[in-house]
Amino acid sequence: MDLVSASIAHSDALWQTARAAADAEPEIRRLLGQALERRPKDLAIAGPWLVSRGLILPDEADNAVATFSVLVSHEVYEQLAGQFGYSPAE
């Protein structure tokens, strides 16, 4: 998780800029939309991995992927870091 939090911390300014530019630039809006659609697909491996290790039941895999998708979002990072003062390590 350290790699994920460090990656989000380092890319957050770019992510904020892309979100702001997406309102005015259709190509950036399209690319941002693709990134958002790809996030749960990229994390889909987490569900079966957790199941294979006995950490969750098979019927919990989709919920785990959805939860991870939210937790590793820039929006959650911005709330935790900006609003509550958490560091990436926290």
C-alpha positions as a printed Julia matrix, in Angstrom:
90×3 Matrix{Float64}:
   0.0     0.0     0.0
   2.99    2.32    0.45
   3.54    2.31   -3.32
  -0.12    3.17   -3.96
  -0.24    6.02   -1.45
   3.07    7.44   -2.69
   1.88    7.24   -6.28
  -1.35    9.05   -5.46
   0.49   11.7    -3.46
   2.96   12.34   -6.29
   0.33   12.44   -9.01
  -2.4    14.34   -7.19
  -1.51   17.81   -8.52
  -1.67   16.46  -12.07
  -4.97   14.71  -11.32
  -6.45   17.95   -9.95
  -5.28   19.84  -13.04
  -6.79   17.22  -15.34
 -10.12   17.37  -13.5
 -10.17   21.16  -13.81
  -9.2    21.07  -17.48
 -11.77   18.38  -18.29
 -14.56   20.95  -18.04
 -13.12   22.92  -20.93
 -11.23   20.33  -22.97
 -13.11   17.35  -24.46
  -9.96   15.25  -25.03
  -8.87   15.61  -21.41
 -12.43   14.79  -20.31
 -12.31   11.64  -22.46
  -8.93   10.54  -21.09
 -10.0    11.25  -17.51
 -13.15    9.21  -18.08
 -11.06    6.31  -19.39
  -8.82    6.46  -16.32
 -11.82    6.41  -14.01
 -13.38    3.48  -15.87
 -10.08    1.58  -15.78
  -9.57    1.92  -12.0
 -11.93   -0.9   -10.91
 -10.74   -3.08  -13.79
  -7.12   -2.57  -12.71
  -8.05   -3.51   -9.15
 -10.15   -6.55  -10.13
  -7.19   -8.81   -9.34
  -7.5    -7.91   -5.65
 -10.74   -9.85   -5.1
  -9.5   -13.27   -6.27
  -6.16  -12.65   -4.54
  -7.87  -12.04   -1.19
 -10.14  -15.07   -1.71
  -7.17  -17.31   -2.57
  -5.55  -16.4     0.73
  -8.69  -16.99    2.75
  -8.97  -13.33    3.73
 -12.47  -12.89    2.32
 -15.23  -15.18    1.09
 -15.75  -15.55   -2.67
 -19.05  -13.66   -2.56
 -17.23  -10.67   -1.0
 -14.76  -10.22   -3.89
 -16.78   -7.64   -5.85
 -17.4    -5.61   -2.72
 -13.68   -5.7    -1.88
 -12.78   -4.43   -5.36
 -15.33   -1.61   -5.07
 -13.96   -0.67   -1.64
 -10.37   -0.66   -2.89
 -11.39    1.42   -5.89
 -12.77    4.1    -3.6
  -9.92    3.95   -1.1
  -7.21    4.4    -3.73
  -8.93    7.35   -5.38
  -7.4    10.8    -5.55
 -10.6    12.18   -4.07
 -10.19   10.16   -0.87
  -6.49   11.07   -0.75
  -7.39   14.76   -1.05
  -9.87   14.5     1.8
  -7.52   12.6     4.09
  -4.43   14.69    3.29
  -6.0    18.08    2.68
  -8.94   18.13    5.04
  -7.64   15.98    7.85
  -3.88   16.41    7.52
  -2.96   12.74    7.03
   0.42   11.94    5.54
   0.7     9.4     2.69
   2.11    6.9     5.18
  -0.9     7.27    7.42
